[in-house]
Amino acid sequence: MKSKTRKLSFRLDENLYEFLKKFSQENNIHISNLIRNVLIYFHLAYITGQLNKDIYQLRKDLNKGIKIDKDVKDILGLK
């Protein structure tokens, strides 16, 4: 039996959108399939207890001495 699907729509920062668009083109995958795979990956990691840090801790860790391009900082919402 085929499971039901639902449409999900949301807005992204332009820098993040351009990153995802470029990444999907470079990897020959439609952007919607990329996002779907990211969500599936997140769901599997979450339910198996493999997400150790929340987004705020990850951002804090990234701000600690890792050299990151300004564009990437903008995408990640870092200062």
SULSULZI-V271397 format. One record per residue. N is the residue number from 1. SS is DSSP state (alpha for helix, beta for strand, coil for the rest). BURIAL is + if it has 24 or more other C-alpha atoms within 12 Angstrom, else -. Layout:
n: [N/N]
ss: [SS/SS]
burial: [BURIAL/BURIAL]
This chain:
n: [1/2/3/4/5/6/7/8/9/10/11/12/13/14/15/16/17/18/19/20/21/22/23/24/25/26/27/28/29/30/31/32/33/34/35/36/37/38/39/40/41/42/43/44/45/46/47/48/49/50/51/52/53/54/55/56/57/58/59/60/61/62/63/64/65/66/67/68/69/70/71/72/73/74/75/76/77/78/79]
ss: [coil/coil/coil/coil/coil/coil/coil/coil/coil/coil/coil/coil/coil/alpha/alpha/alpha/alpha/alpha/alpha/alpha/alpha/alpha/alpha/alpha/alpha/alpha/coil/coil/coil/coil/alpha/alpha/alpha/alpha/alpha/alpha/alpha/alpha/alpha/alpha/alpha/alpha/alpha/alpha/alpha/alpha/alpha/coil/coil/coil/coil/coil/coil/coil/alpha/alpha/alpha/alpha/alpha/alpha/alpha/alpha/coil/coil/coil/coil/coil/coil/coil/alpha/alpha/alpha/alpha/alpha/alpha/alpha/coil/coil/coil]
burial: [-/-/-/-/-/-/-/-/-/-/-/-/-/-/-/-/-/-/-/+/-/-/-/-/-/-/-/-/-/-/-/-/-/-/-/-/-/-/-/-/-/-/-/-/-/-/-/-/-/-/-/-/-/-/-/-/-/-/-/-/-/-/-/-/-/-/-/-/-/-/-/+/-/-/-/+/-/-/-]
